[in-house]
Amino acid sequence: MPLLTEAAKGVYVIAVTPFSDNGDVDWTSVDRMVDFYQDKGVTGLTILGQLGEAPKLTAEESREIARRVIARANVPVVVGVTAPGLAPMRELADSVMEMGAAGVMVAPPWTTRTDDQAYAFYAVVGEALGQTPFVLQDYPLTTNVTIVPKVIDRIIRDVPNCVMLKHEDWPGLGKISALRASSDRGETRRISILCGNGGLFLPEEMGRGADGAMTGFCYPEMMVGVVDAYGGGDVERAHDLFDAYLPLARYEQQQGLGLAARKYVLAKRGVIASPALRKPGPSLSAADIKDVERLLSRQARRLSEIGA
């Protein structure tokens, strides 16, 4: 599989990790999930992220999930390798790249407090990873680390194997505009920008110069449809499609409970056998399920109205 480059675009869906009711990894559902995402037209897969419950996995489980997904996928696979230190990060990165991963994703440590610290961290990450291309994960809502555009520009200039920004700042549309302005002026390379936050701002992000999405949603075909329509110049179609799914996407963005809602719908769609999160993790109440079912019903009606 080709390596990740600055030209990457489309939808690299953040995959869930399927578990059985007793908390074991459900390998059959892993296979079915990979097939499902590919059937819905995603450009690539991103595994072992925050919403893949990566912190709940053992080191061996992480490697085995990577091996299973990479072997089955016909699209590029990016693997989250964030770790407390460079040694475990590099060990997992080397391992998954040998398996055939396209690249890896790295988030900054929560101890990062200054611009110089953010730059220094990614400078040593780039050095430690050698030739491995990596994604800079910019997710202040989770990491509590804010990386301003001038620092990202500096990293892009000085760290050649940083080929993609996973943009999840909020509000962050101005950050995309600033980064694209820098590359348009020739001050930095133009790297790929794929956006997160459950796709909540995807049409606007595409309008600011993003290349697509790297996030999760129980209907990945929404993100694929929006990115394709926007790329094809049909901006109104992109917004109409996005609007039909927005209430459910908004519901999924609840901290903690949102992943339970996503897994509930994926189980309902037959993608995974169980909606279980590995403990500790919430489960939906009867009232929550009623909310989700109502949103699904309304979504189906709106999709019918726009002929989707």
N, C-alpha and C positions, 0 to 999 in steps of 0.2 A: 504494500500500500504506500502511495507517495507520502512524503513528509508534508506537514503543515507549512504553509507559506503566507506571506503578506497578502496574497491574492485570494485567500479563502473567503467565501461568501455563502449565503444560504442559511439553513437551519441546522445547527449542531445541537440536537435535543439533549437536555440533561436527563439521563435515564434514572429511573428509580432502581432500587435494589429489592427484588422480590424475596419475601420471607414467608415461610409456612407459619401456621398459627402458633407453633411451639418455638419460633424464633430462628430456626435453621434456614440457611439460604435455600431457596426453591430453584434448583437448577433447571428444571423443565420450564418454569415460568421465565427464567432468564432467556432461554432460547426463544420462547414465544414472543417475549418482549422485543428482542432484537428484530425478529421478523416483522412484527407489528410496526415498529418505527420506520423500518425500511419501506414497507408497503405504503405508508402514508407519505412517502416522498422526501424524508429528511436527507440532508446533505451529508451529515455525519452524526456521530454519537459522542457524548461526553459522559464518562463514568467516574465513580468515586468522588462525586462532589458532595456539597453539604446536604442537598436534598436526595442524594443517593445513600444517605446515612453512613457515609464513609467513616466517621469517628467511632461508630459502633462495631466496625469490622476488625477482626484480627488481621495481622500482617499477612498471614497465609491466605485468609479469605480474600483479601484485596487482590493478591496476585492471581488467585484462581478465578475470580470474577473477571479480571482483566483478560486472562488467557481465554476464558470461555467466550467472552464478547468479541474479542479481536478475531478469534478463529472463525466465528460464525458470520461476522459482519462483512458486507460487501462495500461498505463506505468507510471513510476515515474515522478512527477512534482516538479521541483525546482523553487522557487519563489524569485525574486530579492526584497530585503527589505532595500536596502541602503537608509539612511535618514540622515539629518543633525545632529540628536542627537540619543542617545541610546533609549530614551523613545518611539518615534514613530517607530523606527526599531523593538524594542521588541514587541510593540503592534501589528504590522502587522505580525511579525513572529509567535507570539502566535496564532493569528487569522487563518493564513493559515495552520499551523500545526494541529489545531483542525479540519480543513476541510479535512485533509488527505494528505497534501504535504509531499514529501520525505525529504525535507531540504530547506535551504534558501541560498541566495548568498549575500555577503556584499563586497562592494568596499570601499577603504580607502577615507577619506575626503581630499580634495585638499590642505588643510592646512598642511598635513603631509610633513615634510621636512627632518627628520633625521631617522637613523636606529632605535634609541630608541623610537621615536614617532610611527613608524610603528609597532614595536613590542607591545608597550603599547596599541595601539588602538585595535589590534586583541586580546590581552589578556583580555581587558575589554569586547569586543564583545563576546568572548567565555563564560565569566562569566555571562554576561547579558542573553545570549541565553540558559544557563543551559544545558539541555540534547539535545537540538536541534542541529543536525549536520549542518555545514555550509560550503560553498564554499568561499575560499579566491579569490576574483576577482583581478587579477594583470593585469591592462590595462593602462600602463603609457601614451599611446598616447592620452587617454581621460582624465584620472585623473591628469596627470602631477605628479604622485607619482611613484617613482622607488623603488621597494623592492628587494634588492639583495638576492642571494641564502642563504647566512649565516643567514639572518634575517628570511627568510621563514623556514629554518631548525629549528631555535630557536622557532618559533611559533608552528611548527609541534611537537616539543618535549614537549612544555609546555601547549598547548591548545588542549586537546584531542578531542573536538568536531569539530575541523578543519579537515575535511576528504577529501577535494578536493581542488586542485588549478586550477582555470580557468586561463590558461597561455595565455597572449596576449602581452607579451613583444616583441619588434621588434627593432633590431635583438634579438632573444631569444633562439635559438637552444642550445647555450652554457649553458643557465640557466637550461634547461631540463637535459642536461648531468650532470651538477653539482649536481642537486637535486637527480638524480638517483644514482650517485656515493655515496652520503652521506647515502642513505638508503641501498645500497648494502654493505657498510662497517659496517652497523649496528648502525650508529650514530643517525639515526632518523627512525620513522615509514616510511613505504612506503605508501604514500597516492595516491589517484587517481589524475592524471594530464590529464585534457581535455583542448584542445586548441581552440583558437578563431581566430580573424583576417580573418573571412570569409573563413577559410580553405585554405588560400593562401600557407601555408607551410605544409599542413597536411601530405604528404608522408614523408617529412624529419623529422617532429615532431614524427611521429610514429617510425621512425628509431632511434630516440634518446631516446625512452622509454615512449612516451605519450601513454595513454590508449584510446584515441579517440578524439572527437571534441565536443565542446560546443560553437556553433556559428550558424549563420544563413546563408542561401543561398537559392535562389529560386528553386534550384534542390537539395533537401536534399538527394535524392538517390545517388548523387555523393559521398557525405561524407560517407554514409552508405556503398557504394560499395568499396571505398578506404580502410576504416577501416576493413571491412570484408576480402578483398583480402590480405591486409597486415597481418592481424591476422592469416590468413590461409597459410601464407608463400609465396604467389604469389606476390612478390614485383613488378615485371615488369607489371603485370596486374593492380596493384594499380596505378602505375605511368601512364600507358596508359589511364586509365579511368580519372584520375586527369587532364591529359594534354588536353583531349577533352573538359573539362568544364572551363579550366583555363582562357581563355579570358573574359568570362562572369563574372566569379568570380572576376577577376581583376577590371572590370568595376564597379561592385557592391561596391568596396572598396573606391570609391570616398566619401569624407566626405560630408554628407548632401544628395547629389544627389543619392548616392548609395542605400539608403533605398527606394527612389522613384522608382528606377529601379527594385529593388526586388519586390516591391508591384505591379508594372506594370506587371511583368511576372507572379506573383501569380494570378493576376486578369485574365490575358490572359489564364492561365491554368484552370480557373474556380474555384479556391480555395477561393478567396474573391471576393465580388461583385464589390468593388470599389478600385482603387489604391491610394485613397486619403490618405495623411498624415494629421494629425490634425494640425491646424495652431498654431504657425508659422512653416512652412515647405515648401520645394520646390516641384515643379511639373515638369515633363519632358516636354521639348520643342519638337517641331516636329523633329528637328535635333537629339535630344537625342533618341527619339523613333526610328528613322531611324537607329541609331547606334545599339540599342538593337536588333532590328529585324534582322539586318545583322549578329550580333553575334549569334543569335538563329539559323539562317539558316546554318551558318558555323559549329556550334556545332552539329546540326543534321547530317551533312555530316560526321564529324569526328567520331561520335558515330557509324554510319553505317559502317565505314571503320574498326573499331575494333570489330564489332559484338556485340555492347552493346545496 
